[in-house]
């Protein structure tokens, strides 16, 4: 039909970080878009929020912004900046 996919819309991700001792740090995100660049990678910016967890992260708060790059071959890179309070 002549249309081309130019990007991906990420609505909601279920994500967490797991510490070596088993404690988990939970995340939520704002919806974001990844657009394909000339190398074929999907890239974009995202906002994530720390929303509690287990163990020492039970009351965790904070956020980070990041630049996302996905080569659609299984490699997903995020360059992040932010803060965490627990």
N, C-alpha and C positions, 0 to 999 in steps of 0.2 A: 504493500500500500504506500510505499515511499517514505514512511516515517522511520526515524532512527532514535534509538534510546540514547539520551544525552546524560543521564544520571540516575541515581538511586535516592529514594526518600527513606530515611530511617526514622520510624515513628517512636518506637520504644524498645529498649534493650534490657534484658535481665542480665545483670552483671554483678560481680563481686570480686574482691581480692581476698586471698586466703593466706594467712601468715603461717610460718613454719610450725607454730604451736597449735594450729587448727582454728584459731580465731578468724572470723570472717568480717569483712567490711563491705556493706551493701551500697549499691549505686543506683541512682535514677538519672534520667537524661531529658533534655529538651529535644524535640524532634529536630533533625538536621538533614541536609542534602549533601550528597557526594556527586560531583560532576566528573565525567571522563575528560582527561586531558590528552594531549597529543601523543603521549606514550601508552595510552590505553588504561592508565591507572584511574581509579575513582578517588577523588580527593575532596576535602572540605573541612569545615571547622565544626566543633561540637562543644556543648556545655554539659557537664556531669555534676551531680551532687552526692555527697556522702550522706546516707540516711540511716545511720545506726549500724548495728551488726551484732556479733556475739562476743563474749568475753570482754576484753578491755575496750572494744569498739562499740559496746552496747549503746552509748550515747553520742557516737561520732557525728560531727557536723562539718561542713565545709564544702568546697566545690573546686572544680578545675575546668579550664578550657583547654582545648587541644586541636591540633591539626591532624587529620586522619588521612592515611594513604593506604589504599587496598588495591593490590595488583590482580585481584580476582583469580589468583592461582594458589590461594591459601596463606598468603603473607599479608598481615594487617599491622600497620605501624601507626602509633599515636605518639605525638610529641606534646607533652602536657605541662601546664603551669597552674598552680593553685595552692590551696591550703587545707589542712586537716586539723581538727581539734577533737581530742578524745580524752 
